[in-house]
Structures are given as structure tokens and as C-alpha cells.
Amino acid sequence: MAIQQEIGDKGEQLAVNYLKSKGFSVLEKNYRVGKSEIDIICKKDNLLVFVEVKTRSSIKFGHPESFVGGAKANKVIEGAEAYLFEKNWHGSIRFDIVSILTGGDNLDVKHFEDAFY
């Protein structure tokens, strides 16, 4: 389990670096409320983005983004609703997925905008 956690932590840091390179300001990492967790909450201009990060070391069982199912999306949405209320946010929002595939010397980062909701 520790190896999976290390892969996940590495993936989240790679996603943060990627989003920053695209002009996003990272506001929160691993935001938790109730049973919900949002990997990254970031902002660009007047758009608040809730990001689910999925990292895998191979595609043996599928591409990383395919592991964000309806139940996971609903948990992110629940957490986002709490965050929006907490911060009194009334601007635009979006739900994205950052998919990271690490294997050997290869690194593939894909950003899926407006991935669910």
C-alpha cells in the first residue's frame, strides 16, 4: 500500500507543477470535507477548477482517467459544493481530471477539462 501512496503523492505533485505551468494558481491540495476529498483546487482568471488526479505506472488495467467513475465524481462534486459554500464563491466552476502515466523513464500527463458534472 505504501508504494501506491508514493505513486499517488508523486502524481499529485506532478499535476500541481503541470497546472502551475499552464497558469493556474493552486489554492488547496487534498481538501477534505466529510467523506469527500478533492485532490487539487485551483483557479485561473475567474474560473475555479476542482481537479481529480489519477496516476498509474502502467495501462495494464486501463488508462488512469478511466478510474474516475460516477461514485468518485459524485464525491468530488459533494466536496466542491461544501467548498463553494465555505468560500462563498459565485463565479464559474469546472471539474477536471489530470491523468498521469509513469512507467520507467516515460511520463505522460493528460489534462481533461470539463471531465464530469
PDB file as gemmi writes it, atoms N, CA and C in Angstrom:
CRYST1    1.000    1.000    1.000  90.00  90.00  90.00 P 1                      
ATOM      1  N   MET A   1       0.827  -1.202   0.000  1.00  0.00           N  
ATOM      2  CA  MET A   1       0.000   0.000   0.000  1.00  0.00           C  
ATOM      3  C   MET A   1       0.863   1.254   0.000  1.00  0.00           C  
ATOM      4  N   ALA A   2       2.026   1.195   0.616  1.00  0.00           N  
ATOM      5  CA  ALA A   2       2.897   2.369   0.685  1.00  0.00           C  
ATOM      6  C   ALA A   2       3.365   2.772  -0.704  1.00  0.00           C  
ATOM      7  N   ILE A   3       3.620   1.817  -1.577  1.00  0.00           N  
ATOM      8  CA  ILE A   3       4.062   2.126  -2.939  1.00  0.00           C  
ATOM      9  C   ILE A   3       2.955   2.857  -3.689  1.00  0.00           C  
ATOM     10  N   GLN A   4       1.710   2.413  -3.545  1.00  0.00           N  
ATOM     11  CA  GLN A   4       0.590   3.084  -4.200  1.00  0.00           C  
ATOM     12  C   GLN A   4       0.458   4.523  -3.704  1.00  0.00           C  
ATOM     13  N   GLN A   5       0.650   4.721  -2.416  1.00  0.00           N  
ATOM     14  CA  GLN A   5       0.574   6.071  -1.842  1.00  0.00           C  
ATOM     15  C   GLN A   5       1.678   6.957  -2.398  1.00  0.00           C  
ATOM     16  N   GLU A   6       2.888   6.379  -2.526  1.00  0.00           N  
ATOM     17  CA  GLU A   6       4.002   7.139  -3.099  1.00  0.00           C  
ATOM     18  C   GLU A   6       3.715   7.535  -4.538  1.00  0.00           C  
ATOM     19  N   ILE A   7       3.166   6.604  -5.320  1.00  0.00           N  
ATOM     20  CA  ILE A   7       2.819   6.896  -6.712  1.00  0.00           C  
ATOM     21  C   ILE A   7       1.765   7.995  -6.767  1.00  0.00           C  
ATOM     22  N   GLY A   8       0.756   7.898  -5.900  1.00  0.00           N  
ATOM     23  CA  GLY A   8      -0.298   8.904  -5.851  1.00  0.00           C  
ATOM     24  C   GLY A   8       0.225  10.277  -5.453  1.00  0.00           C  
ATOM     25  N   ASP A   9       1.084  10.311  -4.450  1.00  0.00           N  
ATOM     26  CA  ASP A   9       1.663  11.585  -3.991  1.00  0.00           C  
ATOM     27  C   ASP A   9       2.529  12.209  -5.084  1.00  0.00           C  
ATOM     28  N   LYS A  10       3.322  11.384  -5.748  1.00  0.00           N  
ATOM     29  CA  LYS A  10       4.166  11.869  -6.839  1.00  0.00           C  
ATOM     30  C   LYS A  10       3.290  12.420  -7.967  1.00  0.00           C  
ATOM     31  N   GLY A  11       2.221  11.698  -8.280  1.00  0.00           N  
ATOM     32  CA  GLY A  11       1.309  12.143  -9.326  1.00  0.00           C  
ATOM     33  C   GLY A  11       0.659  13.469  -9.000  1.00  0.00           C  
ATOM     34  N   GLU A  12       0.241  13.643  -7.757  1.00  0.00           N  
ATOM     35  CA  GLU A  12      -0.382  14.906  -7.363  1.00  0.00           C  
ATOM     36  C   GLU A  12       0.604  16.063  -7.475  1.00  0.00           C  
ATOM     37  N   GLN A  13       1.861  15.835  -7.111  1.00  0.00           N  
ATOM     38  CA  GLN A  13       2.855  16.907  -7.233  1.00  0.00           C  
ATOM     39  C   GLN A  13       3.131  17.211  -8.704  1.00  0.00           C  
ATOM     40  N   LEU A  14       3.191  16.188  -9.541  1.00  0.00           N  
ATOM     41  CA  LEU A  14       3.359  16.414 -10.981  1.00  0.00           C  
ATOM     42  C   LEU A  14       2.176  17.200 -11.544  1.00  0.00           C  
ATOM     43  N   ALA A  15       0.973  16.879 -11.073  1.00  0.00           N  
ATOM     44  CA  ALA A  15      -0.224  17.595 -11.530  1.00  0.00           C  
ATOM     45  C   ALA A  15      -0.180  19.055 -11.099  1.00  0.00           C  
ATOM     46  N   VAL A  16       0.241  19.310  -9.874  1.00  0.00           N  
ATOM     47  CA  VAL A  16       0.368  20.692  -9.389  1.00  0.00           C  
ATOM     48  C   VAL A  16       1.345  21.457 -10.270  1.00  0.00           C  
ATOM     49  N   ASN A  17       2.503  20.854 -10.530  1.00  0.00           N  
ATOM     50  CA  ASN A  17       3.504  21.511 -11.372  1.00  0.00           C  
ATOM     51  C   ASN A  17       2.956  21.774 -12.772  1.00  0.00           C  
ATOM     52  N   TYR A  18       2.244  20.800 -13.318  1.00  0.00           N  
ATOM     53  CA  TYR A  18       1.660  20.944 -14.651  1.00  0.00           C  
ATOM     54  C   TYR A  18       0.650  22.100 -14.673  1.00  0.00           C  
ATOM     55  N   LEU A  19      -0.254  22.119 -13.707  1.00  0.00           N  
ATOM     56  CA  LEU A  19      -1.285  23.165 -13.662  1.00  0.00           C  
ATOM     57  C   LEU A  19      -0.666  24.549 -13.486  1.00  0.00           C  
ATOM     58  N   LYS A  20       0.343  24.647 -12.637  1.00  0.00           N  
ATOM     59  CA  LYS A  20       1.026  25.935 -12.461  1.00  0.00           C  
ATOM     60  C   LYS A  20       1.669  26.378 -13.766  1.00  0.00           C  
ATOM     61  N   SER A  21       2.233  25.432 -14.515  1.00  0.00           N  
ATOM     62  CA  SER A  21       2.873  25.790 -15.791  1.00  0.00           C  
ATOM     63  C   SER A  21       1.851  26.270 -16.817  1.00  0.00           C  
ATOM     64  N   LYS A  22       0.583  25.919 -16.611  1.00  0.00           N  
ATOM     65  CA  LYS A  22      -0.491  26.356 -17.502  1.00  0.00           C  
ATOM     66  C   LYS A  22      -1.186  27.618 -16.993  1.00  0.00           C  
ATOM     67  N   GLY A  23      -0.640  28.225 -15.940  1.00  0.00           N  
ATOM     68  CA  GLY A  23      -1.162  29.498 -15.454  1.00  0.00           C  
ATOM     69  C   GLY A  23      -2.182  29.410 -14.338  1.00  0.00           C  
ATOM     70  N   PHE A  24      -2.378  28.232 -13.775  1.00  0.00           N  
ATOM     71  CA  PHE A  24      -3.314  28.073 -12.663  1.00  0.00           C  
ATOM     72  C   PHE A  24      -2.630  28.405 -11.345  1.00  0.00           C  
ATOM     73  N   SER A  25      -3.385  28.972 -10.416  1.00  0.00           N  
ATOM     74  CA  SER A  25      -2.937  29.167  -9.038  1.00  0.00           C  
ATOM     75  C   SER A  25      -3.548  28.053  -8.210  1.00  0.00           C  
ATOM     76  N   VAL A  26      -2.737  27.313  -7.511  1.00  0.00           N  
ATOM     77  CA  VAL A  26      -3.239  26.220  -6.685  1.00  0.00           C  
ATOM     78  C   VAL A  26      -3.651  26.795  -5.338  1.00  0.00           C  
ATOM     79  N   LEU A  27      -4.924  26.588  -4.996  1.00  0.00           N  
ATOM     80  CA  LEU A  27      -5.476  27.112  -3.749  1.00  0.00           C  
ATOM     81  C   LEU A  27      -5.464  26.084  -2.628  1.00  0.00           C  
ATOM     82  N   GLU A  28      -5.732  24.824  -2.986  1.00  0.00           N  
ATOM     83  CA  GLU A  28      -5.825  23.761  -1.982  1.00  0.00           C  
ATOM     84  C   GLU A  28      -5.309  22.457  -2.576  1.00  0.00           C  
ATOM     85  N   LYS A  29      -4.715  21.643  -1.715  1.00  0.00           N  
ATOM     86  CA  LYS A  29      -4.360  20.263  -2.073  1.00  0.00           C  
ATOM     87  C   LYS A  29      -4.994  19.354  -1.034  1.00  0.00           C  
ATOM     88  N   ASN A  30      -5.574  18.264  -1.494  1.00  0.00           N  
ATOM     89  CA  ASN A  30      -6.182  17.270  -0.613  1.00  0.00           C  
ATOM     90  C   ASN A  30      -7.208  17.891   0.333  1.00  0.00           C  
ATOM     91  N   TYR A  31      -8.097  18.676  -0.233  1.00  0.00           N  
ATOM     92  CA  TYR A  31      -9.175  19.307   0.532  1.00  0.00           C  
ATOM     93  C   TYR A  31     -10.169  18.230   0.942  1.00  0.00           C  
ATOM     94  N   ARG A  32     -10.413  18.142   2.237  1.00  0.00           N  
ATOM     95  CA  ARG A  32     -11.317  17.112   2.762  1.00  0.00           C  
ATOM     96  C   ARG A  32     -12.475  17.747   3.509  1.00  0.00           C  
ATOM     97  N   VAL A  33     -13.640  17.175   3.249  1.00  0.00           N  
ATOM     98  CA  VAL A  33     -14.829  17.554   3.996  1.00  0.00           C  
ATOM     99  C   VAL A  33     -15.725  16.320   4.018  1.00  0.00           C  
ATOM    100  N   GLY A  34     -16.120  15.904   5.223  1.00  0.00           N  
ATOM    101  CA  GLY A  34     -16.913  14.684   5.331  1.00  0.00           C  
ATOM    102  C   GLY A  34     -16.167  13.514   4.712  1.00  0.00           C  
ATOM    103  N   LYS A  35     -16.832  12.788   3.819  1.00  0.00           N  
ATOM    104  CA  LYS A  35     -16.221  11.638   3.147  1.00  0.00           C  
ATOM    105  C   LYS A  35     -15.662  12.010   1.773  1.00  0.00           C  
ATOM    106  N   SER A  36     -15.621  13.294   1.483  1.00  0.00           N  
ATOM    107  CA  SER A  36     -15.140  13.769   0.183  1.00  0.00           C  
ATOM    108  C   SER A  36     -13.710  14.276   0.288  1.00  0.00           C  
ATOM    109  N   GLU A  37     -12.963  14.044  -0.786  1.00  0.00           N  
ATOM    110  CA  GLU A  37     -11.633  14.618  -0.907  1.00  0.00           C  
ATOM    111  C   GLU A  37     -11.458  15.110  -2.329  1.00  0.00           C  
ATOM    112  N   ILE A  38     -10.916  16.311  -2.440  1.00  0.00           N  
ATOM    113  CA  ILE A  38     -10.602  16.878  -3.748  1.00  0.00           C  
ATOM    114  C   ILE A  38      -9.093  17.006  -3.800  1.00  0.00           C  
ATOM    115  N   ASP A  39      -8.494  16.389  -4.804  1.00  0.00           N  
ATOM    116  CA  ASP A  39      -7.038  16.379  -4.886  1.00  0.00           C  
ATOM    117  C   ASP A  39      -6.455  17.777  -5.010  1.00  0.00           C  
ATOM    118  N   ILE A  40      -6.985  18.567  -5.949  1.00  0.00           N  
ATOM    119  CA  ILE A  40      -6.461  19.909  -6.168  1.00  0.00           C  
ATOM    120  C   ILE A  40      -7.626  20.856  -6.461  1.00  0.00           C  
ATOM    121  N   ILE A  41      -7.580  22.015  -5.829  1.00  0.00           N  
ATOM    122  CA  ILE A  41      -8.499  23.097  -6.167  1.00  0.00           C  
ATOM    123  C   ILE A  41      -7.618  24.238  -6.652  1.00  0.00           C  
ATOM    124  N   CYS A  42      -7.892  24.698  -7.864  1.00  0.00           N  
ATOM    125  CA  CYS A  42      -7.067  25.755  -8.433  1.00  0.00           C  
ATOM    126  C   CYS A  42      -7.936  26.791  -9.135  1.00  0.00           C  
ATOM    127  N   LYS A  43      -7.294  27.879  -9.499  1.00  0.00           N  
ATOM    128  CA  LYS A  43      -8.026  28.994 -10.092  1.00  0.00           C  
ATOM    129  C   LYS A  43      -7.210  29.572 -11.240  1.00  0.00           C  
ATOM    130  N   LYS A  44      -7.918  29.950 -12.280  1.00  0.00           N  
ATOM    131  CA  LYS A  44      -7.295  30.666 -13.391  1.00  0.00           C  
ATOM    132  C   LYS A  44      -8.288  31.729 -13.828  1.00  0.00           C  
ATOM    133  N   ASP A  45      -7.846  32.961 -13.802  1.00  0.00           N  
ATOM    134  CA  ASP A  45      -8.725  34.092 -14.070  1.00  0.00           C  
ATOM    135  C   ASP A  45      -9.895  34.025 -13.094  1.00  0.00           C  
ATOM    136  N   ASN A  46     -11.127  33.951 -13.574  1.00  0.00           N  
ATOM    137  CA  ASN A  46     -12.286  33.891 -12.688  1.00  0.00           C  
ATOM    138  C   ASN A  46     -12.944  32.505 -12.734  1.00  0.00           C  
ATOM    139  N   LEU A  47     -12.123  31.476 -12.959  1.00  0.00           N  
ATOM    140  CA  LEU A  47     -12.613  30.103 -13.042  1.00  0.00           C  
ATOM    141  C   LEU A  47     -12.005  29.284 -11.924  1.00  0.00           C  
ATOM    142  N   LEU A  48     -12.863  28.657 -11.122  1.00  0.00           N  
ATOM    143  CA  LEU A  48     -12.427  27.781 -10.052  1.00  0.00           C  
ATOM    144  C   LEU A  48     -12.520  26.351 -10.573  1.00  0.00           C  
ATOM    145  N   VAL A  49     -11.430  25.596 -10.430  1.00  0.00           N  
ATOM    146  CA  VAL A  49     -11.372  24.253 -11.007  1.00  0.00           C  
ATOM    147  C   VAL A  49     -11.079  23.236  -9.911  1.00  0.00           C  
ATOM    148  N   PHE A  50     -11.909  22.199  -9.877  1.00  0.00           N  
ATOM    149  CA  PHE A  50     -11.743  21.076  -8.960  1.00  0.00           C  
ATOM    150  C   PHE A  50     -11.142  19.929  -9.768  1.00  0.00           C  
ATOM    151  N   VAL A  51      -9.976  19.460  -9.327  1.00  0.00           N  
ATOM    152  CA  VAL A  51      -9.212  18.507 -10.127  1.00  0.00           C  
ATOM    153  C   VAL A  51      -9.064  17.176  -9.401  1.00  0.00           C  
ATOM    154  N   GLU A  52      -9.426  16.114 -10.083  1.00  0.00           N  
ATOM    155  CA  GLU A  52      -9.164  14.754  -9.620  1.00  0.00           C  
ATOM    156  C   GLU A  52      -7.923  14.265 -10.361  1.00  0.00           C  
ATOM    157  N   VAL A  53      -6.945  13.784  -9.617  1.00  0.00           N  
ATOM    158  CA  VAL A  53      -5.700  13.296 -10.199  1.00  0.00           C  
ATOM    159  C   VAL A  53      -5.688  11.777 -10.118  1.00  0.00           C  
ATOM    160  N   LYS A  54      -5.399  11.146 -11.236  1.00  0.00           N  
ATOM    161  CA  LYS A  54      -5.258   9.693 -11.269  1.00  0.00           C  
ATOM    162  C   LYS A  54      -3.900   9.359 -11.853  1.00  0.00           C  
ATOM    163  N   THR A  55      -3.133   8.589 -11.112  1.00  0.00           N  
ATOM    164  CA  THR A  55      -1.782   8.223 -11.521  1.00  0.00           C  
ATOM    165  C   THR A  55      -1.667   6.703 -11.554  1.00  0.00           C  
ATOM    166  N   ARG A  56      -1.081   6.202 -12.607  1.00  0.00           N  
ATOM    167  CA  ARG A  56      -0.823   4.768 -12.738  1.00  0.00           C  
ATOM    168  C   ARG A  56       0.580   4.588 -13.302  1.00  0.00           C  
ATOM    169  N   SER A  57       1.169   3.450 -12.999  1.00  0.00           N  
ATOM    170  CA  SER A  57       2.504   3.160 -13.518  1.00  0.00           C  
ATOM    171  C   SER A  57       2.442   2.359 -14.817  1.00  0.00           C  
ATOM    172  N   SER A  58       1.257   1.874 -15.169  1.00  0.00           N  
ATOM    173  CA  SER A  58       1.077   1.180 -16.452  1.00  0.00           C  
ATOM    174  C   SER A  58      -0.400   1.241 -16.837  1.00  0.00           C  
ATOM    175  N   ILE A  59      -0.684   0.861 -18.064  1.00  0.00           N  
ATOM    176  CA  ILE A  59      -2.082   0.813 -18.513  1.00  0.00           C  
ATOM    177  C   ILE A  59      -2.596  -0.625 -18.546  1.00  0.00           C  
ATOM    178  N   LYS A  60      -1.950  -1.476 -17.788  1.00  0.00           N  
ATOM    179  CA  LYS A  60      -2.334  -2.899 -17.741  1.00  0.00           C  
ATOM    180  C   LYS A  60      -3.821  -3.073 -17.434  1.00  0.00           C  
ATOM    181  N   PHE A  61      -4.354  -2.248 -16.563  1.00  0.00           N  
ATOM    182  CA  PHE A  61      -5.761  -2.351 -16.179  1.00  0.00           C  
ATOM    183  C   PHE A  61      -6.602  -1.209 -16.734  1.00  0.00           C  
ATOM    184  N   GLY A  62      -6.014  -0.349 -17.566  1.00  0.00           N  
ATOM    185  CA  GLY A  62      -6.736   0.768 -18.166  1.00  0.00           C  
ATOM    186  C   GLY A  62      -5.998   2.077 -17.957  1.00  0.00           C  
ATOM    187  N   HIS A  63      -6.398   3.070 -18.703  1.00  0.00           N  
ATOM    188  CA  HIS A  63      -5.799   4.394 -18.582  1.00  0.00           C  
ATOM    189  C   HIS A  63      -6.221   5.036 -17.261  1.00  0.00           C  
ATOM    190  N   PRO A  64      -5.359   5.848 -16.680  1.00  0.00           N  
ATOM    191  CA  PRO A  64      -5.667   6.424 -15.360  1.00  0.00           C  
ATOM    192  C   PRO A  64      -7.020   7.122 -15.283  1.00  0.00           C  
ATOM    193  N   GLU A  65      -7.354   7.908 -16.316  1.00  0.00           N  
ATOM    194  CA  GLU A  65      -8.612   8.669 -16.282  1.00  0.00           C  
ATOM    195  C   GLU A  65      -9.840   7.778 -16.245  1.00  0.00           C  
ATOM    196  N   SER A  66      -9.702   6.526 -16.687  1.00  0.00           N  
ATOM    197  CA  SER A  66     -10.855   5.620 -16.685  1.00  0.00           C  
ATOM    198  C   SER A  66     -11.237   5.169 -15.282  1.00  0.00           C  
ATOM    199  N   PHE A  67     -10.414   5.498 -14.292  1.00  0.00           N  
ATOM    200  CA  PHE A  67     -10.703   5.112 -12.916  1.00  0.00           C  
ATOM    201  C   PHE A  67     -11.511   6.155 -12.151  1.00  0.00           C  
ATOM    202  N   VAL A  68     -11.977   7.182 -12.836  1.00  0.00           N  
ATOM    203  CA  VAL A  68     -12.866   8.168 -12.220  1.00  0.00           C  
ATOM    204  C   VAL A  68     -14.279   7.814 -12.658  1.00  0.00           C  
ATOM    205  N   GLY A  69     -14.957   7.056 -11.828  1.00  0.00           N  
ATOM    206  CA  GLY A  69     -16.316   6.633 -12.131  1.00  0.00           C  
ATOM    207  C   GLY A  69     -17.342   7.580 -11.529  1.00  0.00           C  
ATOM    208  N   GLY A  70     -18.587   7.207 -11.669  1.00  0.00           N  
ATOM    209  CA  GLY A  70     -19.688   8.034 -11.182  1.00  0.00           C  
ATOM    210  C   GLY A  70     -19.649   8.283  -9.689  1.00  0.00           C  
ATOM    211  N   ALA A  71     -19.317   7.254  -8.907  1.00  0.00           N  
ATOM    212  CA  ALA A  71     -19.288   7.412  -7.452  1.00  0.00           C  
ATOM    213  C   ALA A  71     -18.186   8.386  -7.040  1.00  0.00           C  
ATOM    214  N   LYS A  72     -17.015   8.276  -7.652  1.00  0.00           N  
ATOM    215  CA  LYS A  72     -15.907   9.180  -7.331  1.00  0.00           C  
ATOM    216  C   LYS A  72     -16.259  10.607  -7.750  1.00  0.00           C  
ATOM    217  N   ALA A  73     -16.820  10.759  -8.947  1.00  0.00           N  
ATOM    218  CA  ALA A  73     -17.219  12.085  -9.426  1.00  0.00           C  
ATOM    219  C   ALA A  73     -18.224  12.711  -8.457  1.00  0.00           C  
ATOM    220  N   ASN A  74     -19.178  11.923  -7.990  1.00  0.00           N  
ATOM    221  CA  ASN A  74     -20.174  12.444  -7.048  1.00  0.00           C  
ATOM    222  C   ASN A  74     -19.540  12.907  -5.742  1.00  0.00           C  
ATOM    223  N   LYS A  75     -18.534  12.188  -5.262  1.00  0.00           N  
ATOM    224  CA  LYS A  75     -17.842  12.595  -4.029  1.00  0.00           C  
ATOM    225  C   LYS A  75     -17.101  13.914  -4.239  1.00  0.00           C  
ATOM    226  N   VAL A  76     -16.490  14.071  -5.402  1.00  0.00           N  
ATOM    227  CA  VAL A  76     -15.798  15.331  -5.701  1.00  0.00           C  
ATOM    228  C   VAL A  76     -16.809  16.472  -5.773  1.00  0.00           C  
ATOM    229  N   ILE A  77     -17.932  16.220  -6.405  1.00  0.00           N  
ATOM    230  CA  ILE A  77     -18.978  17.246  -6.519  1.00  0.00           C  
ATOM    231  C   ILE A  77     -19.502  17.637  -5.134  1.00  0.00           C  
ATOM    232  N   GLU A  78     -19.710  16.654  -4.264  1.00  0.00           N  
ATOM    233  CA  GLU A  78     -20.153  16.941  -2.893  1.00  0.00           C  
ATOM    234  C   GLU A  78     -19.139  17.830  -2.176  1.00  0.00           C  
ATOM    235  N   GLY A  79     -17.864  17.486  -2.297  1.00  0.00           N  
ATOM    236  CA  GLY A  79     -16.816  18.286  -1.673  1.00  0.00           C  
ATOM    237  C   GLY A  79     -16.766  19.683  -2.257  1.00  0.00           C  
ATOM    238  N   ALA A  80     -16.960  19.788  -3.561  1.00  0.00           N  
ATOM    239  CA  ALA A  80     -16.951  21.091  -4.228  1.00  0.00           C  
ATOM    240  C   ALA A  80     -18.093  21.965  -3.723  1.00  0.00           C  
ATOM    241  N   GLU A  81     -19.256  21.369  -3.544  1.00  0.00           N  
ATOM    242  CA  GLU A  81     -20.393  22.136  -3.032  1.00  0.00           C  
ATOM    243  C   GLU A  81     -20.079  22.715  -1.654  1.00  0.00           C  
ATOM    244  N   ALA A  82     -19.446  21.912  -0.810  1.00  0.00           N  
ATOM    245  CA  ALA A  82     -19.076  22.394   0.524  1.00  0.00           C  
ATOM    246  C   ALA A  82     -18.049  23.517   0.423  1.00  0.00           C  
ATOM    247  N   TYR A  83     -17.069  23.372  -0.474  1.00  0.00           N  
ATOM    248  CA  TYR A  83     -16.047  24.391  -0.654  1.00  0.00           C  
ATOM    249  C   TYR A  83     -16.657  25.700  -1.163  1.00  0.00           C  
ATOM    250  N   LEU A  84     -17.547  25.587  -2.133  1.00  0.00           N  
ATOM    251  CA  LEU A  84     -18.202  26.773  -2.689  1.00  0.00           C  
ATOM    252  C   LEU A  84     -18.978  27.521  -1.615  1.00  0.00           C  
ATOM    253  N   PHE A  85     -19.662  26.776  -0.762  1.00  0.00           N  
ATOM    254  CA  PHE A  85     -20.421  27.384   0.331  1.00  0.00           C  
ATOM    255  C   PHE A  85     -19.471  28.031   1.337  1.00  0.00           C  
ATOM    256  N   GLU A  86     -18.416  27.302   1.689  1.00  0.00           N  
ATOM    257  CA  GLU A  86     -17.445  27.790   2.673  1.00  0.00           C  
ATOM    258  C   GLU A  86     -16.784  29.089   2.210  1.00  0.00           C  
ATOM    259  N   LYS A  87     -16.454  29.168   0.944  1.00  0.00           N  
ATOM    260  CA  LYS A  87     -15.745  30.334   0.404  1.00  0.00           C  
ATOM    261  C   LYS A  87     -16.685  31.384  -0.183  1.00  0.00           C  
ATOM    262  N   ASN A  88     -17.976  31.080  -0.196  1.00  0.00           N  
ATOM    263  CA  ASN A  88     -18.983  31.990  -0.751  1.00  0.00           C  
ATOM    264  C   ASN A  88     -18.651  32.349  -2.212  1.00  0.00           C  
ATOM    265  N   TRP A  89     -18.262  31.330  -2.975  1.00  0.00           N  
ATOM    266  CA  TRP A  89     -17.869  31.508  -4.379  1.00  0.00           C  
ATOM    267  C   TRP A  89     -19.104  31.565  -5.262  1.00  0.00           C  
ATOM    268  N   HIS A  90     -19.178  32.569  -6.123  1.00  0.00           N  
ATOM    269  CA  HIS A  90     -20.309  32.721  -7.030  1.00  0.00           C  
ATOM    270  C   HIS A  90     -19.881  32.776  -8.491  1.00  0.00           C  
ATOM    271  N   GLY A  91     -18.604  32.493  -8.753  1.00  0.00           N  
ATOM    272  CA  GLY A  91     -18.097  32.525 -10.125  1.00  0.00           C  
ATOM    273  C   GLY A  91     -18.262  31.184 -10.819  1.00  0.00           C  
ATOM    274  N   SER A  92     -17.637  31.074 -11.948  1.00  0.00           N  
ATOM    275  CA  SER A  92     -17.700  29.849 -12.750  1.00  0.00           C  
ATOM    276  C   SER A  92     -16.827  28.758 -12.127  1.00  0.00           C  
ATOM    277  N   ILE A  93     -17.259  27.511 -12.344  1.00  0.00           N  
ATOM    278  CA  ILE A  93     -16.505  26.357 -11.846  1.00  0.00           C  
ATOM    279  C   ILE A  93     -16.394  25.315 -12.958  1.00  0.00           C  
ATOM    280  N   ARG A  94     -15.448  24.385 -12.744  1.00  0.00           N  
ATOM    281  CA  ARG A  94     -15.270  23.290 -13.692  1.00  0.00           C  
ATOM    282  C   ARG A  94     -14.661  22.108 -12.947  1.00  0.00           C  
ATOM    283  N   PHE A  95     -14.920  20.914 -13.453  1.00  0.00           N  
ATOM    284  CA  PHE A  95     -14.359  19.693 -12.886  1.00  0.00           C  
ATOM    285  C   PHE A  95     -13.454  19.047 -13.930  1.00  0.00           C  
ATOM    286  N   ASP A  96     -12.183  18.899 -13.585  1.00  0.00           N  
ATOM    287  CA  ASP A  96     -11.190  18.353 -14.498  1.00  0.00           C  
ATOM    288  C   ASP A  96     -10.584  17.076 -13.939  1.00  0.00           C  
ATOM    289  N   ILE A  97      -9.941  16.335 -14.820  1.00  0.00           N  
ATOM    290  CA  ILE A  97      -9.124  15.185 -14.439  1.00  0.00           C  
ATOM    291  C   ILE A  97      -7.731  15.413 -15.006  1.00  0.00           C  
ATOM    292  N   VAL A  98      -6.721  15.185 -14.187  1.00  0.00           N  
ATOM    293  CA  VAL A  98      -5.353  15.130 -14.683  1.00  0.00           C  
ATOM    294  C   VAL A  98      -4.926  13.671 -14.557  1.00  0.00           C  
ATOM    295  N   SER A  99      -4.610  13.098 -15.695  1.00  0.00           N  
ATOM    296  CA  SER A  99      -4.221  11.692 -15.802  1.00  0.00           C  
ATOM    297  C   SER A  99      -2.709  11.626 -15.976  1.00  0.00           C  
ATOM    298  N   ILE A 100      -2.067  10.832 -15.135  1.00  0.00           N  
ATOM    299  CA  ILE A 100      -0.606  10.734 -15.187  1.00  0.00           C  
ATOM    300  C   ILE A 100      -0.218   9.266 -15.299  1.00  0.00           C  
ATOM    301  N   LEU A 101       0.570   8.987 -16.306  1.00  0.00           N  
ATOM    302  CA  LEU A 101       1.080   7.645 -16.534  1.00  0.00           C  
ATOM    303  C   LEU A 101       2.595   7.689 -16.384  1.00  0.00           C  
ATOM    304  N   THR A 102       3.088   7.006 -15.378  1.00  0.00           N  
ATOM    305  CA  THR A 102       4.530   6.935 -15.144  1.00  0.00           C  
ATOM    306  C   THR A 102       4.955   5.498 -15.358  1.00  0.00           C  
ATOM    307  N   GLY A 103       5.954   5.301 -16.134  1.00  0.00           N  
ATOM    308  CA  GLY A 103       6.464   3.957 -16.367  1.00  0.00           C  
ATOM    309  C   GLY A 103       7.887   4.040 -16.852  1.00  0.00           C  
ATOM    310  N   GLY A 104       8.810   3.593 -16.028  1.00  0.00           N  
ATOM    311  CA  GLY A 104      10.215   3.696 -16.408  1.00  0.00           C  
ATOM    312  C   GLY A 104      10.621   5.149 -16.556  1.00  0.00           C  
ATOM    313  N   ASP A 105      11.181   5.473 -17.713  1.00  0.00           N  
ATOM    314  CA  ASP A 105      11.609   6.845 -17.976  1.00  0.00           C  
ATOM    315  C   ASP A 105      10.517   7.674 -18.631  1.00  0.00           C  
ATOM    316  N   ASN A 106       9.363   7.072 -18.903  1.00  0.00           N  
ATOM    317  CA  ASN A 106       8.268   7.761 -19.590  1.00  0.00           C  
ATOM    318  C   ASN A 106       7.366   8.478 -18.594  1.00  0.00           C  
ATOM    319  N   LEU A 107       6.863   9.619 -19.023  1.00  0.00           N  
ATOM    320  CA  LEU A 107       5.894  10.373 -18.234  1.00  0.00           C  
ATOM    321  C   LEU A 107       4.885  10.963 -19.199  1.00  0.00           C  
ATOM    322  N   ASP A 108       3.624  10.634 -18.989  1.00  0.00           N  
ATOM    323  CA  ASP A 108       2.560  11.145 -19.853  1.00  0.00           C  
ATOM    324  C   ASP A 108       1.520  11.822 -18.974  1.00  0.00           C  
ATOM    325  N   VAL A 109       1.347  13.134 -19.162  1.00  0.00           N  
ATOM    326  CA  VAL A 109       0.371  13.907 -18.408  1.00  0.00           C  
ATOM    327  C   VAL A 109      -0.706  14.371 -19.378  1.00  0.00           C  
ATOM    328  N   LYS A 110      -1.950  14.047 -19.061  1.00  0.00           N  
ATOM    329  CA  LYS A 110      -3.084  14.494 -19.874  1.00  0.00           C  
ATOM    330  C   LYS A 110      -4.047  15.260 -18.975  1.00  0.00           C  
ATOM    331  N   HIS A 111      -4.561  16.353 -19.511  1.00  0.00           N  
ATOM    332  CA  HIS A 111      -5.489  17.200 -18.769  1.00  0.00           C  
ATOM    333  C   HIS A 111      -6.835  17.161 -19.483  1.00  0.00           C  
ATOM    334  N   PHE A 112      -7.839  16.620 -18.804  1.00  0.00           N  
ATOM    335  CA  PHE A 112      -9.182  16.532 -19.352  1.00  0.00           C  
ATOM    336  C   PHE A 112     -10.032  17.617 -18.704  1.00  0.00           C  
ATOM    337  N   GLU A 113     -10.313  18.664 -19.454  1.00  0.00           N  
ATOM    338  CA  GLU A 113     -11.118  19.761 -18.939  1.00  0.00           C  
ATOM    339  C   GLU A 113     -12.592  19.398 -19.019  1.00  0.00           C  
ATOM    340  N   ASP A 114     -13.350  19.890 -18.051  1.00  0.00           N  
ATOM    341  CA  ASP A 114     -14.803  19.655 -18.028  1.00  0.00           C  
ATOM    342  C   ASP A 114     -15.099  18.163 -18.126  1.00  0.00           C  
ATOM    343  N   ALA A 115     -14.413  17.378 -17.307  1.00  0.00           N  
ATOM    344  CA  ALA A 115     -14.460  15.918 -17.402  1.00  0.00           C  
ATOM    345  C   ALA A 115     -15.763  15.302 -16.887  1.00  0.00           C  
ATOM    346  N   PHE A 116     -16.390  15.968 -15.942  1.00  0.00           N  
ATOM    347  CA  PHE A 116     -17.661  15.451 -15.428  1.00  0.00           C  
ATOM    348  C   PHE A 116     -18.481  16.568 -14.834  1.00  0.00           C  
ATOM    349  N   TYR A 117     -19.746  16.280 -14.570  1.00  0.00           N  
ATOM    350  CA  TYR A 117     -20.784  17.133 -13.983  1.00  0.00           C  
ATOM    351  C   TYR A 117     -21.651  17.712 -14.997  1.00  0.00           C  
TER     352      TYR A 117                                                      
END                                                                             
